Amino acid sequence: MSEQLYIQQKVLTRLIESYTSRDGVHTTAVPSLSLIRRSDLTGPSHGVYTPSLCVIVQGRKEVLLAQERFTYDPAHYLVASVDLPATSQIVEATASNPYLALKLEFTPGQIFEVLQDFEAKASLKEPAKRAMFVSRIELPMLDAVIRLARLLDTPEDIPVFAPLFTKEILYRLLQGPHGNTLKQIATEGSSIYRIREVIEQIKKHYDRPIRIEELAEIARMSASSLHRHFKEVTAMSPIQFQKQLRLQEARRLLLSEATDAANVAFQVGYESPTQFSREYSRMFGFPPREDIKRLKAKLAESQKGKTLTGI
């Protein structure tokens, strides 16, 4: 890492530290910008990565997309270009050197707007690529990220400059080694654009049985072509993708509502509570009842710790 890049990362580190006095994910006054702080290592966390840029300035994180592992640190950034169910874990963090990062969400419309400005678009013949990638961070990108984060110090400037700095960041991403992958999500007719439409359909109707013929019609592909392109983009099949969405929603419902596993299984689309329990255990490591009991105990302990320390 160059000395200049190292200096700029320290600038961004101080910015994030000044707006994250406690652990957690902190939304900001800058649209779609979040700051993250963690003072300890975390167990696997399951969620859906929305289209976003993730930059770490301290610590290290691993993301598991199906069976593919992505590791990034202050020398790299991670991008998800479509909605992707994944498992993440902070693997480097201490109380004295906490994990510090920021996340900037974006939309295909914002990518399209940047593409229009410099009259670039993806080739429709470009093969589908993985919609998650890690790249080495360069100084122009880091400078643009710092300018966006610094707007937190001058909130009155956010409405004018946040869209401009966000646009610059997206431009830098498009000029990077994986720029063509991002171009595809905003280029109508490209393979990733069509898979994105299929993903939206699965998300909207995750609790219904999948009809591959219907999804293939949405993607304007044959069933075999849909399977191939979907797996290339997401690292999983449409059915595996839906299963992850179902199980993540089931876990959320079990945590937030006074209901039992059998009822939740039917709510998220399972016909067999036994199959639901088996697949839940495979994904989260524990049967539903045991997993929720364990999570609630951890949450109670965390809240108790915050009260005792005055956080």
C-alpha positions in Angstrom: 0.0 0.0 0.0 1.4 3.4 -1.0 2.1 6.0 1.7 -0.5 8.4 0.2 -3.2 5.7 0.2 -2.3 4.9 3.8 -2.5 8.5 4.9 -6.0 8.9 3.2 -7.2 5.7 4.9 -6.2 7.2 8.3 -8.3 10.3 7.4 -11.3 8.1 6.6 -10.7 6.1 9.8 -10.9 9.2 11.9 -14.1 10.3 10.1 -15.8 7.0 10.8 -14.6 6.9 14.4 -16.0 10.4 15.0 -19.5 9.2 14.0 -19.5 5.7 15.6 -19.2 6.1 19.3 -20.7 2.6 19.9 -20.8 -0.7 18.0 -23.4 -1.3 15.3 -24.6 -0.1 11.9 -25.2 3.7 11.9 -27.3 5.3 9.2 -26.2 8.8 8.3 -27.6 12.1 6.9 -26.0 11.2 3.6 -28.5 9.2 1.6 -27.7 5.4 1.3 -24.5 5.8 3.4 -24.0 3.7 6.5 -21.1 3.5 8.9 -20.2 0.3 10.8 -18.2 -0.3 14.0 -17.5 -3.6 15.8 -15.2 -4.1 18.7 -15.1 -7.9 18.6 -15.2 -10.8 16.2 -18.7 -11.9 15.1 -20.3 -15.2 14.4 -21.8 -15.8 10.9 -24.4 -13.2 10.1 -27.0 -14.1 7.4 -28.6 -11.4 5.3 -29.2 -10.1 1.8 -26.6 -7.9 0.3 -28.3 -5.1 -1.7 -26.4 -3.4 -4.5 -23.7 -1.6 -2.6 -20.0 -0.7 -2.2 -18.4 -1.8 1.1 -15.1 -0.2 2.2 -13.1 -1.3 5.2 -10.6 1.0 6.9 -9.8 -1.2 9.9 -10.2 -4.9 10.4 -11.1 -7.7 8.0 -14.3 -9.4 6.9 -15.3 -12.6 5.0 -18.5 -13.0 3.0 -19.7 -16.5 1.9 -21.9 -16.5 -1.2 -23.1 -20.1 -1.5 -19.7 -21.9 -1.4 -17.6 -19.0 -2.6 -15.6 -17.0 -0.1 -14.8 -13.3 -0.5 -12.3 -11.7 1.9 -11.6 -8.0 2.0 -9.7 -5.6 4.2 -8.4 -1.9 4.1 -6.6 -2.7 0.8 -9.7 -3.9 -0.9 -13.4 -3.1 -1.4 -16.3 -5.4 -2.0 -19.3 -4.7 -4.4 -22.6 -6.5 -4.7 -24.3 -5.5 -7.9 -27.7 -7.3 -7.4 -29.5 -8.5 -4.3 -27.6 -11.6 -3.0 -28.4 -13.7 0.1 -25.0 -14.3 1.8 -23.3 -15.0 5.1 -20.8 -12.6 6.5 -18.3 -12.6 9.4 -15.9 -10.1 10.9 -12.7 -12.0 11.3 -10.4 -9.2 12.6 -11.4 -6.7 15.2 -10.5 -5.8 18.8 -11.6 -3.2 21.4 -8.5 -1.2 20.8 -8.6 -1.6 17.0 -12.3 -2.0 16.1 -13.6 -3.1 12.7 -14.5 0.2 10.9 -16.2 0.3 7.5 -18.7 2.2 5.4 -21.4 1.0 3.0 -22.8 3.0 0.1 -26.0 1.5 -1.5 -26.8 2.4 -5.1 -29.4 1.5 -7.7 -29.3 0.4 -11.3 -30.8 3.8 -12.2 -27.8 5.6 -10.7 -25.5 3.3 -12.7 -27.5 4.1 -15.9 -27.2 7.8 -15.3 -23.4 7.6 -15.1 -23.3 5.4 -18.2 -25.3 8.0 -20.1 -22.9 10.8 -19.1 -19.9 9.1 -20.8 -22.0 7.2 -23.4 -20.9 3.7 -22.3 -23.0 0.5 -22.0 -22.3 -3.1 -21.7 -22.2 -5.4 -24.8 -25.3 -7.6 -24.9 -22.9 -10.4 -25.9 -20.9 -10.0 -22.7 -21.2 -13.3 -20.7 -22.8 -13.2 -17.3 -20.3 -12.6 -14.4 -20.5 -13.1 -10.7 -22.5 -10.2 -9.2 -20.2 -10.0 -6.1 -16.5 -9.1 -6.4 -13.6 -7.8 -4.5 -11.1 -5.3 -6.0 -8.0 -3.5 -4.8 -8.8 0.1 -3.7 -7.1 2.9 -5.6 -6.4 6.5 -4.5 -9.0 8.2 -6.7 -11.7 5.9 -5.4 -10.7 6.5 -1.8 -10.5 10.3 -2.3 -14.1 10.3 -3.6 -15.3 8.2 -0.7 -13.7 10.6 1.8 -15.3 13.6 0.1 -18.7 11.9 0.5 -18.1 11.0 4.2 -16.8 14.5 5.0 -20.2 15.9 4.1 -21.3 14.6 7.5 -19.4 17.5 8.9 -21.3 20.0 6.8 -24.9 18.7 6.6 -26.1 21.8 4.7 -23.9 20.7 1.8 -25.3 17.2 1.5 -28.3 17.9 -0.9 -25.9 19.5 -3.4 -22.7 17.5 -3.2 -23.8 14.0 -2.1 -25.3 13.2 -5.5 -22.1 14.5 -7.2 -19.7 12.6 -5.0 -21.8 9.4 -5.2 -21.8 9.7 -9.0 -18.0 10.0 -9.0 -17.7 6.9 -6.8 -19.9 4.9 -9.2 -17.8 6.3 -12.2 -14.7 5.0 -10.5 -16.3 1.6 -10.0 -17.3 1.5 -13.7 -13.7 2.3 -14.7 -12.4 -0.5 -12.5 -11.6 -4.1 -13.4 -15.2 -5.3 -12.9 -16.8 -2.3 -14.5 -18.5 -4.4 -17.2 -20.4 -6.4 -14.5 -21.9 -3.1 -13.2 -22.7 -1.9 -16.7 -24.7 -5.0 -17.3 -27.1 -4.3 -14.4 -28.2 -1.1 -16.0 -28.1 -2.2 -19.7 -31.5 -3.6 -20.8 -31.2 -6.9 -22.5 -27.9 -7.9 -21.0 -27.7 -11.3 -19.2 -27.3 -9.7 -15.7 -30.1 -7.3 -16.3 -32.4 -10.2 -17.1 -31.3 -12.3 -14.1 -31.9 -9.2 -12.0 -35.5 -9.2 -13.2 -35.8 -12.9 -12.2 -34.3 -12.1 -8.7 -37.0 -9.5 -8.2 -39.7 -12.0 -9.1 -38.3 -14.6 -6.6 -38.0 -12.0 -3.9 -41.6 -10.8 -4.5 -43.0 -14.3 -4.4 -40.4 -16.1 -2.3 -43.2 -18.0 -0.4 -44.6 -19.6 -3.6 -43.4 -22.7 -5.4 -40.9 -21.8 -8.2 -42.0 -22.4 -11.8 -38.8 -22.5 -13.8 -40.8 -22.0 -17.0 -42.2 -18.7 -15.7 -38.8 -17.5 -14.6 -37.4 -18.4 -18.0 -40.1 -16.4 -19.7 -39.3 -13.4 -17.6 -35.6 -13.7 -18.4 -36.4 -14.4 -22.1 -34.2 -17.5 -21.9 -34.6 -21.2 -22.2 -34.8 -23.1 -18.9 -31.3 -24.5 -19.2 -29.9 -21.0 -20.1 -31.6 -19.5 -17.1 -30.1 -22.0 -14.8 -26.6 -21.4 -16.2 -26.8 -17.6 -16.2 -28.5 -17.5 -12.7 -25.8 -19.6 -11.2 -23.0 -17.6 -12.8 -24.4 -14.4 -11.4 -25.5 -15.6 -7.9 -23.4 -18.7 -7.3 -26.6 -20.7 -6.7 -29.6 -22.0 -8.5 -33.0 -20.2 -8.4 -34.3 -22.8 -5.9 -31.2 -22.4 -3.6 -31.6 -18.6 -3.8 -35.3 -18.9 -2.8 -34.5 -21.3 0.0 -32.0 -18.8 1.5 -34.6 -16.0 1.4 -37.3 -18.3 3.0 -35.0 -19.4 5.8 -33.8 -15.8 6.5 -37.3 -14.5 6.7 -38.3 -17.5 8.9 -35.6 -16.6 11.4 -36.7 -13.0 11.4 -40.3 -14.0 12.1 -39.3 -16.4 14.9 -37.2 -13.7 16.5 -39.8 -10.9 16.2 -43.1 -12.7 16.7 -44.7 -15.0 19.3 -45.2 -17.9 17.0 -43.9 -21.5 16.6 -41.7 -23.1 13.9 -44.5 -25.0 12.2 -46.6 -21.8 11.7 -43.6 -19.9 10.4 -42.7 -22.8 8.0 -46.1 -22.5 6.3 -45.8 -18.7 6.2 -42.6 -18.8 4.3 -43.8 -21.4 1.8 -42.8 -24.8 3.3 -45.4 -27.6 3.1 -43.5 -29.8 5.6 -42.4 -28.5 9.0 -40.0 -31.5 9.2 -38.3 -30.4 6.0 -38.3 -26.8 7.2 -36.6 -27.8 10.5 -34.0 -29.9 8.7 -33.1 -27.1 6.2 -33.1 -24.5 8.9 -30.7 -26.6 11.0 -28.4 -27.1 8.0 -28.3 -23.3 7.3 -28.1 -21.9 10.8 -26.5 -24.8 12.7 -29.3 -25.4 15.2 -33.0 -26.4 15.1 -35.4 -23.4 15.0 -36.4 -23.5 18.7 -32.8 -23.9 20.0 -31.5 -21.3 17.6 -34.0 -18.6 18.6 -33.5 -19.4 22.3 -29.7 -19.0 21.8 -30.1 -15.7 19.8 -32.4 -14.2 22.3 -30.0 -15.0 25.1 -27.2 -13.4 23.2 -29.3 -10.3 22.6 -30.3 -10.0 26.3 -26.6 -10.4 27.3 -25.7 -7.7 24.8 -28.3 -5.3 26.1 -27.2 -6.0 29.6 -23.6 -5.2 28.7 -24.7 -1.9 27.1 -26.6 -0.9 30.3 -23.7 -1.7 32.6 -21.2 0.2 30.5 -23.5 3.1 29.8 -23.5 2.6 26.1 
